[in-house]
Amino acid sequence: MSTTGSQNGFDSARLARIDDWMQRNIELGRYSGSSVLVARHGQIAHLSCAGLSSIDRNLPYQRDTIVRIYSMSKMITTVGFMMLVERGLIHLDAPLSDTLPEFGTSHALVDGAARIDQVERVAPPTLHQLLTHTSGMTYGFNAGPVAELYDQLGLNFGPDTGGTEAVCKEVAQQPLAFRPGSSWQYSIGIDVIGRVIEVIDGRPLDQYLKEEIFDPLGMVDTGFDVPVEKLDRFADCYTKTEADPLLCTDRAETSPALAGRDRTFSGGGGLMSTLDDYFRFGEMIRNFGRYSGGVLLSPRTVAFMRRNHLKGEISSMGPDSFAEMPMDGMGFGLGGAVVLDPALTRTAGSVGDFGWGGMASTNFWTDPAEQLTCVFFTQLIPSSSYPNRAELKALVHAALID
């Protein structure tokens, strides 16, 4: 299924290349299927759905297919946190220990440490460092002794890990991978921010996000679980392996995301959503906090989020790549990455592009220069399997003729 709206500065024949690209990905065995929405000035210019959301159930990808957005949850949680900042309830330079006292005594690996016991006492990370992945926290899939420890202990904020409070207390007992502020490493920091929101506001994170963000924006299919009555719209998730490029590793019928299970609310990676729901959120970001029903965040707050909050490019703080994203020419704002120089990223785009992706190869970005909002959904782990972000950006920019 494909629709092309008003041209709005696009060449319709060039936009149609997106359909060819999506079909080619299916024929090459890259994805079971996918969906994409491209809008300019708030008007949908192109919407495509191709292939299957479930090979076993023979279900087509559709506009209302529900997918795991994984780390695209991070920007939503960050918006929720910044709403508390706007209310004067917290500030970015506050030490994490002010809200979560278990983080009051912090240790980090010394430079060049090879063992987990080679540590030094450090100041607790700030909330700003958690939001920008400079806190010293990490993920179990990263390299290094602390990442290995996270992996062994299962410190991933998975749906059945005892609750957000319990996981944070376990994280607090582990050393940091580096001194806060000294490096950039993708991390569970925004999961911990989700717990900070709960402590400050008093509501569970799922209730807070629903009442403060999802309900106002009309995001009716976004949440930390999928109701049984929506199961036929919930996609299966696949993993690329050496033996099988499309190994189904999370079937909708048995997924931990189904409603009614014990929940740990992962503000960094636990949400499910649909194309239209995330488009509504992306449009709020493009419009600097404004939406059709009012103002979610001040335009100045969103402009602040979209600035680079690092001292330079991400690559200047350690990593030269993450997943399929280049770190040269890229900065990091609050909740997502920001393009500083498209030429250095080697991908078509504009200065100020702001967005992020998810572990299952989902992706979104907003472009303030071209007034674009783009959302791409599929379900393949890892996100580095294929360069879909660069390819889709090239297709969208090639279709712009005015």
C-alpha positions, 0 to 999 in steps of 0.5 A, a space after each residue: 500500500 502506498 499513497 502520495 499526498 500533495 507534492 509540497 515541494 516533492 517530485 512524486 516520481 522520485 518519492 515513488 522510489 521509496 516504494 521500490 526501495 522497500 520492496 527491494 529490501 523484502 526481495 533481498 530478505 532484509 526485512 519481512 516488511 516495513 512502513 514509512 511516513 514522510 511529511 512536509 509542513 505537517 502535510 503527509 507527502 508519502 506513506 508506504 506499507 510493504 511486506 508482512 508484519 508477521 510471516 507466520 500469521 501472514 499479516 501485512 504491514 499496515 498503517 496501524 501496525 504496532 511495533 516495538 520502538 525500543 530506543 525511540 522511547 528515549 525522546 518521549 521520556 526526555 520530553 516527559 522529564 523536561 515538562 518537570 524541568 519547566 515546572 521548576 521541580 528539578 534542574 539538569 545539573 542536579 546530582 542523580 543522588 538528590 532524587 535517588 539516594 542510592 546513587 550517593 556513593 559512586 565509583 568509576 573505572 580508572 582510565 585503562 582499567 581491565 578489571 571491574 575492581 580498578 575504580 576510583 571515587 567520583 561525584 554522582 552523575 548529573 541528570 544532564 549526563 544521564 540524558 546525554 549518555 555521558 554519565 558513565 552508565 552503559 548497556 550490556 551490549 557495549 564493550 568493557 568490564 562494566 558492560 560485561 557486568 551489566 550483561 551478566 546481571 541483566 541490567 537492561 530494564 527488561 519488562 520482567 526485571 522486578 520493577 524500575 525501582 529495583 533495577 535502579 538500586 541494583 545499578 547503583 551498586 555497580 561501578 560506572 564505566 568512566 568518570 561522569 562527563 569524560 566520555 560518551 557511551 550509549 546507556 541506560 541513563 534515560 531508563 534511570 531518568 524514567 525512575 526520576 520522573 516517578 519519584 518527582 511526580 509520584 505517578 508510575 511512568 506508564 500513567 505519567 506518559 499517558 496522561 501528560 503526553 499520549 492523551 494530549 497528542 492523541 497517541 492511542 496505540 502507544 504504551 508499555 504493553 499491547 492489549 490482547 484485543 490489539 494482538 492482530 495488529 502487533 508485529 513479530 520481531 526478527 533477528 538477523 543471524 548467520 543461519 537465518 537473516 529473519 529469525 523470529 525471536 519475539 512472536 506477538 502471541 507470546 511477547 513480554 509486551 503483552 498486557 497483564 504481565 509484571 512490568 518494569 517500565 523502560 523509559 529508554 526502550 520499552 514502548 510500543 507505537 504505531 506510525 501515526 502515533 509517532 508521527 504525532 509526536 514527531 510533529 510536536 517536536 518539529 513544531 517546537 512543542 506545539 500541537 493542534 490542541 495546545 503546547 506540550 513544551 515551550 518552543 524555547 525548551 524544544 529548541 534547547 533540547 535540539 541543540 548539541 549538548 556536548 563540547 563537540 561531535 560525539 566522535 570527540 568523546 570516544 566512539 567513532 560509530 554507533 550501530 549504523 550511525 556516524 558519529 562524525 558531524 553528529 552532536 547529541 541533544 536531549 533525547 536524540 542526535 543532532 546533525 552538526 555537519 551533513 558532509 561529515 556524516 556522509 548522509 544527505 540532510 540538514 544542519 539541525 536534523 534531530 531524531 533517533 532510532 531503535 534496536 529493531 531498525 526503526 528510525 525517525 527524524 525532523 528537519 527544521 530547514 526543510 520542515 520534514 518529519 519522517 518515520 520508518 518502522 520495521 522489526 529487525 534486530 540489530 539496527 546495524 544490520 543494514 544502512 536503512 537510515 542513510 538510504 531513506 534519508 538519501 531517497 527523501 532528499 533526492 525527492 525534494 525539488 523545491 
